[in-house]
């Protein structure tokens, strides 16, 4: 998986997981709350695994996709 797909999945998972957890808390349905937390954690885990520089392979600890890799300085987009 490339860094762009990983970034999109982070946002989809965060929004979906947050919405499920919020509905679960509001309606007191513990299954939805748990499912929302699992989706959010899965989105964070895949981001940690795949949101990396395609050139040097190091993890980006930035918010968003950088124009240049902060580690190797290679142009990204």
Backbone as JSON, one array per atom type, in Angstrom:
{
  "sequence": "XXXXXXXXXXXXXXXXXXXXXXXXXXXXXXXXXXXXXXXXXXXXXXXXXXXXXXXXXXXXXXXXXXXXXXXXXXXXX",
  "N": [[0.85, -1.17, 0.0], [0.53, 2.24, -0.72], [1.63, 5.53, 0.45], [-0.37, 7.47, 0.03], [-2.85, 6.1, -0.14], [-2.84, 5.04, 2.42], [-3.03, 7.38, 3.94], [-5.58, 8.31, 3.19], [-7.15, 6.15, 4.12], [-6.67, 6.47, 6.84], [-8.14, 8.8, 7.45], [-10.74, 8.03, 6.68], [-11.15, 5.86, 8.41], [-10.89, 7.18, 10.88], [-13.03, 9.0, 10.87], [-15.24, 7.28, 10.51], [-14.91, 5.48, 12.69], [-15.0, 7.3, 14.82], [-17.61, 8.3, 14.51], [-19.16, 5.96, 14.9], [-18.43, 5.34, 17.56], [-19.38, 7.63, 18.86], [-22.16, 7.49, 18.39], [-22.61, 5.08, 19.66], [-22.04, 5.74, 22.33], [-23.94, 7.74, 22.74], [-26.4, 6.38, 22.39], [-26.1, 4.43, 24.2], [-25.14, 1.88, 23.44], [-23.08, -0.6, 23.73], [-21.79, -2.28, 21.99], [-21.55, -0.87, 19.56], [-19.89, 1.19, 20.43], [-17.56, -0.24, 21.08], [-16.98, -1.31, 18.54], [-16.51, 1.02, 17.1], [-14.19, 1.93, 18.4], [-12.43, -0.15, 17.72], [-12.31, 0.14, 14.92], [-11.14, 2.68, 14.75], [-8.66, 2.21, 16.01], [-7.61, 0.32, 14.22], [-7.31, 1.91, 11.94], [-5.34, 3.67, 12.85], [-3.25, 1.87, 13.29], [-2.72, 0.82, 10.67], [-1.86, 3.17, 9.51], [0.48, 3.65, 10.92], [1.95, 1.52, 9.99], [2.1, 1.85, 7.15], [2.35, 4.56, 6.34], [4.75, 5.92, 5.1], [7.91, 7.1, 3.8], [8.38, 6.72, 0.33], [10.92, 6.51, -0.69], [13.09, 6.38, 1.29], [11.88, 4.89, 3.28], [11.29, 5.58, 5.9], [9.24, 6.46, 8.71], [6.73, 8.97, 8.57], [6.19, 11.5, 10.75], [4.39, 13.56, 10.54], [1.6, 15.81, 10.1], [-0.45, 15.16, 7.62], [0.48, 14.8, 4.13], [3.78, 15.3, 3.39], [5.58, 17.68, 1.3], [8.25, 17.28, 0.83], [10.38, 14.68, 1.95], [10.98, 14.57, 5.41], [13.24, 13.31, 6.35], [15.03, 12.18, 4.35], [14.89, 14.13, 2.43], [13.89, 13.9, -0.12], [11.84, 14.66, -2.96], [8.33, 14.47, -2.75], [5.66, 15.08, -3.63]],
  "CA": [[0.0, 0.0, 0.0], [1.34, 3.45, -0.76], [1.37, 6.52, 1.49], [-1.61, 8.21, -0.21], [-3.96, 5.24, 0.29], [-2.77, 4.96, 3.87], [-3.53, 8.65, 4.47], [-7.03, 8.32, 2.98], [-7.73, 5.19, 5.06], [-6.63, 7.06, 8.18], [-9.27, 9.72, 7.61], [-11.99, 7.26, 6.61], [-11.26, 5.11, 9.66], [-11.09, 8.1, 12.0], [-14.39, 9.54, 10.81], [-16.17, 6.17, 10.74], [-14.75, 5.03, 14.07], [-15.51, 8.35, 15.71], [-19.07, 8.34, 14.41], [-19.7, 4.77, 15.56], [-18.23, 5.48, 19.0], [-20.27, 8.68, 19.35], [-23.52, 6.94, 18.39], [-22.63, 4.06, 20.7], [-22.13, 6.41, 23.63], [-25.23, 8.46, 22.83], [-27.52, 5.44, 22.52], [-25.69, 3.44, 25.21], [-24.97, 0.58, 22.81], [-21.66, -0.86, 23.95], [-21.24, -2.95, 20.81], [-21.15, 0.18, 18.62], [-18.75, 1.87, 21.02], [-16.41, -1.12, 20.89], [-16.69, -1.39, 17.11], [-15.9, 2.31, 16.73], [-12.81, 1.94, 18.91], [-11.65, -1.09, 16.92], [-12.08, 0.76, 13.6], [-10.19, 3.77, 14.94], [-7.35, 1.62, 16.27], [-7.14, -0.29, 12.98], [-6.86, 3.0, 11.07], [-4.06, 4.15, 13.36], [-2.24, 0.82, 13.08], [-2.32, 0.78, 9.27], [-1.1, 4.38, 9.23], [1.81, 3.44, 11.48], [2.66, 0.54, 9.16], [2.23, 2.17, 5.73], [2.53, 5.99, 6.04], [6.2, 6.04, 5.09], [8.54, 7.65, 2.6], [8.62, 5.67, -0.67], [12.34, 6.46, -1.04], [13.95, 5.89, 2.38], [11.11, 3.96, 4.09], [11.12, 6.01, 7.28], [7.9, 6.9, 9.09], [6.5, 10.41, 8.64], [5.44, 11.9, 11.94], [3.8, 14.85, 10.2], [0.16, 15.8, 9.85], [-0.61, 15.34, 6.19], [1.56, 14.29, 3.28], [4.73, 16.39, 3.17], [6.08, 17.85, -0.07], [9.57, 16.67, 0.85], [10.59, 13.79, 3.1], [11.77, 15.27, 6.43], [14.44, 12.55, 6.69], [15.99, 12.09, 3.24], [14.79, 15.34, 1.62], [13.41, 13.55, -1.45], [10.57, 15.27, -3.35], [7.24, 13.51, -2.68], [4.62, 15.5, -4.6]],
  "C": [[0.9, 1.23, 0.0], [0.87, 4.45, 0.3], [0.04, 7.25, 1.28], [-2.83, 7.39, 0.21], [-4.0, 5.12, 1.8], [-3.34, 6.23, 4.51], [-5.05, 8.74, 4.34], [-7.72, 7.35, 3.95], [-7.69, 5.68, 6.49], [-7.85, 7.94, 8.4], [-10.61, 8.99, 7.57], [-12.21, 6.49, 7.91], [-11.51, 6.0, 10.85], [-12.52, 8.63, 12.02], [-15.41, 8.45, 11.12], [-16.1, 5.69, 12.18], [-15.27, 6.03, 15.07], [-17.02, 8.44, 15.7], [-19.71, 7.15, 15.11], [-19.57, 4.87, 17.08], [-19.17, 6.53, 19.58], [-21.71, 8.18, 19.42], [-23.65, 5.89, 19.49], [-22.73, 4.65, 22.09], [-23.49, 7.07, 23.79], [-26.42, 7.53, 23.04], [-27.26, 4.34, 23.55], [-25.68, 2.02, 24.65], [-23.47, 0.28, 22.84], [-21.01, -1.55, 22.75], [-20.77, -1.92, 19.78], [-19.94, 0.95, 19.14], [-17.48, 1.04, 20.81], [-16.0, -1.22, 19.44], [-16.03, -0.1, 16.63], [-14.46, 2.41, 17.19], [-11.92, 1.01, 18.11], [-11.33, -0.5, 15.54], [-11.05, 1.87, 13.71], [-8.79, 3.23, 15.19], [-6.76, 0.95, 15.03], [-6.63, 0.78, 12.01], [-5.52, 3.55, 11.54], [-2.94, 3.14, 13.13], [-1.79, 0.77, 11.61], [-1.55, 2.03, 8.89], [0.33, 4.23, 9.74], [2.62, 2.48, 10.59], [2.98, 1.06, 7.76], [2.47, 3.64, 5.4], [4.02, 6.31, 6.14], [6.69, 6.63, 3.77], [8.77, 6.52, 1.59], [10.1, 5.52, -1.03], [13.2, 5.85, 0.07], [13.21, 4.94, 3.32], [10.91, 4.37, 5.53], [9.73, 6.59, 7.5], [7.83, 8.43, 9.1], [5.67, 10.71, 9.87], [4.86, 13.31, 11.75], [2.3, 14.7, 10.05], [-0.05, 16.13, 8.39], [0.6, 14.8, 5.44], [2.52, 15.45, 3.0], [5.14, 16.49, 1.71], [7.46, 17.21, -0.23], [9.68, 15.79, 2.08], [11.43, 14.53, 4.14], [13.08, 14.55, 6.78], [15.46, 12.54, 5.56], [15.94, 13.31, 2.32], [14.3, 15.11, 0.2], [12.05, 14.2, -1.72], [9.48, 14.21, -3.4], [6.16, 13.86, -3.69], [4.66, 16.98, -4.83]]
}
